């Protein structure tokens, strides 16, 4: 098991500038926007050569403002654009990320803005908060009949607790996405192909990482979960590319 990096306890010195942040402080600073951020995830991105924090003589990682902005942008590209690390590395090399618009904090969402909201950070380890049907309808502006149709076709399931139906964050975002599709006449019946495709992809990724996911070693399981999320981003990007290729045939 990898050793846990302890936080240095000394104050600002020549070896530790006042504006530099420890890895624990970086996690705390980004936790509100990225609830699934962890020290192991930051280390993983460093292992992939996406981050290069300065090291003290004692070996502690110290992150400058530019390092934190770079990390924030990487996390946003994973979350909002589903880009694999290979593509993110190319974007970093192109100069898109450092000191640009990505380092500016995201504005608060406008409840009157009809455009789809930014997708929240999702994790494969849990569904996050739970929402009642009324909460979901109010937040997504979905037709309750459409939500019932999605349940009928197994696209979402919900969870009964004390006689009340609840939906997790992922299901809420599925409903939000389908609400956009419904404007073009797409309903639950049309989404069975998406559900079947997702089930097959999940089974494939499970097969690839099954030994590590079943490991009794906590660190190995954590690494497997991070690899699972990265593979999910890669397959999503691949599907997007294949779709664009086929759509070009339609319009061309």
C-alpha positions, 0 to 999 in steps of 0.5 A, spaced: 500 500 500 502 506 498 504 511 503 500 516 505 503 523 504 503 527 511 502 535 511 508 539 512 507 542 519 512 548 518 510 555 516 512 559 510 519 558 509 524 559 503 523 552 502 515 553 502 513 559 499 506 562 502 502 562 496 504 554 495 499 549 497 499 542 499 496 536 496 491 536 501 489 543 501 488 543 493 483 537 495 479 542 500 480 548 495 477 544 489 472 539 493 466 544 492 466 543 484 469 536 484 466 532 490 469 526 488 476 529 488 481 525 492 489 525 493 490 519 490 486 522 483 491 528 483 497 523 484 494 519 478 494 525 474 501 526 476 503 519 474 500 520 467 505 526 467 499 531 466 501 535 473 508 537 475 508 540 482 514 542 485 517 538 491 520 540 497 527 538 500 523 533 504 519 530 498 512 534 499 508 536 493 507 544 493 502 546 488 503 553 485 496 557 483 498 555 475 498 548 478 491 548 481 488 552 475 491 547 470 488 541 475 481 545 475 481 545 467 483 537 467 478 535 471 473 540 468 475 537 461 474 530 464 467 532 467 464 536 462 467 534 455 468 526 457 475 527 454 480 521 455 487 523 458 491 522 452 486 528 448 487 532 455 495 531 454 494 534 447 490 540 449 495 541 455 501 541 450 497 546 445 497 551 450 489 551 451 489 550 459 494 554 462 492 561 464 486 561 460 479 562 461 479 555 464 482 558 470 476 563 471 471 560 476 464 558 473 459 563 474 453 561 478 447 557 473 441 562 471 435 558 473 431 562 467 436 560 462 433 555 457 440 552 455 442 545 458 446 546 465 453 543 465 453 536 467 455 535 474 461 531 476 459 524 476 462 518 480 462 510 479 462 509 486 455 512 488 449 516 485 450 522 490 444 526 493 437 523 492 431 527 489 424 526 489 419 526 483 417 533 485 424 536 485 426 532 479 420 535 475 422 542 478 429 542 476 429 539 469 422 541 467 421 534 465 414 532 464 412 527 469 409 522 464 416 522 460 419 520 467 414 514 468 415 512 461 423 512 462 421 507 468 417 503 464 422 502 459 428 501 464 432 507 462 431 509 470 429 505 476 428 510 482 428 508 489 422 507 494 423 509 501 418 510 506 413 510 500 416 516 496 420 515 490 427 518 489 432 518 484 439 519 484 443 525 481 445 520 475 438 519 474 436 526 474 441 528 469 438 522 464 432 525 465 434 532 463 438 529 457 432 526 455 427 532 456 432 535 451 431 529 446 423 529 447 423 536 444 425 532 437 420 527 439 424 522 442 421 518 447 422 512 452 421 507 446 427 510 442 432 510 448 432 502 449 438 502 444 442 507 448 440 502 454 442 496 451 449 499 449 450 502 456 449 495 459 454 492 454 459 497 455 459 496 462 460 489 462 466 489 457 469 494 462 467 490 468 471 484 464 477 488 463 478 490 470 474 485 474 480 482 478 483 489 480 476 491 482 475 484 486 482 485 490 482 486 497 488 491 497 484 498 498 489 502 494 489 497 488 481 497 488 482 505 488 486 505 482 481 500 479 476 505 480 480 511 477 482 506 471 474 504 470 472 512 470 478 513 465 476 508 460 469 510 461 471 517 458 475 514 453 469 509 450 465 515 451 469 519 446 470 514 441 462 513 441 462 521 439 468 520 434 464 514 431 457 518 431 460 524 428 463 520 422 457 517 421 453 524 421 458 527 416 456 521 411 449 523 412 450 531 411 455 530 406 
